[in-house]
Amino acid sequence: MDKKSFYDLLSENYDLRYSDTLNKKMRMEEEKIINKLPLGLTLDIGCGTGYHSNILKNRGHKVVSTDISFEMIKKAKTNNNGDFFLVADMENLPFKTNTFDNVISIFGALNHANITKFKIALDSCLKKEGFVIFTVGNSFNIFWIIKNLSRGNLPLRAIKKRKGKISTYIQGKKRSVRIRYYSRKEIEIIFNDYSFKLGSLYPKLIFLPILNNFGRYIVFIGQKAIQ
């Protein structure tokens, strides 16, 4: 299933699906990160129903909320979780050069994209010295590796391919969408012209060496260089 159709369907009870203890803990950590952003015009990419857009708006940002799913954007707008709402693909962002002070993309929306194409779009719309925060699923997620080993599966091939899928039951049918995982090294190479630090969500946010490599999500906190 294509990602737009998948998230259109998932929007029906999206917030309920991701309200378990693990996700609540990660949301708390994510909020700590985005609360450190300087106030300004902030783009939320892959906003879903607008959870993080709402946090930013309440803190005083002017928030542009975007998602590839029309149904997700409808929910975000209905709940007033943002200031401006737009259906958009993160690989082809329809904004003028040097528009935003900050850009965020939280909870793995970038796993549905070619992150190199995303960076090209980001470089265009983010102001010089602008800030970007994003999370992506980690190809070396230790919890996923242990789970597969306990089942007698060898995850090395999947780690090497860095491809996977999300599967869930929606309206009584199993629905799946393909995703792409990333490693810390890939992120470092792609964003080598930014000043940044990398963390990891365990679900606690960790910046310790070694442990940083194996969390569920890689956390990127960066600033665009002056060019």
NORPE-V822108 format. One record per helix or strand of 2 or more residues. SS is the DSSP state (H for helix, E for strand). FROM is the first residue (numbers start at 1). LEN is the number of residues. If there is no record, write none. Layout:
<<SS/FROM/LEN> <SS/FROM/LEN>>
This chain:
<<H/3/15> <H/21/14> <E/41/5> <H/51/9> <E/62/6> <H/70/9> <E/84/4> <E/100/6> <H/109/4> <H/115/11> <E/126/13> <H/142/9> <H/156/6> <E/163/8> <E/173/8> <H/184/7> <E/194/8> <E/205/2> <H/211/3> <E/217/8>>
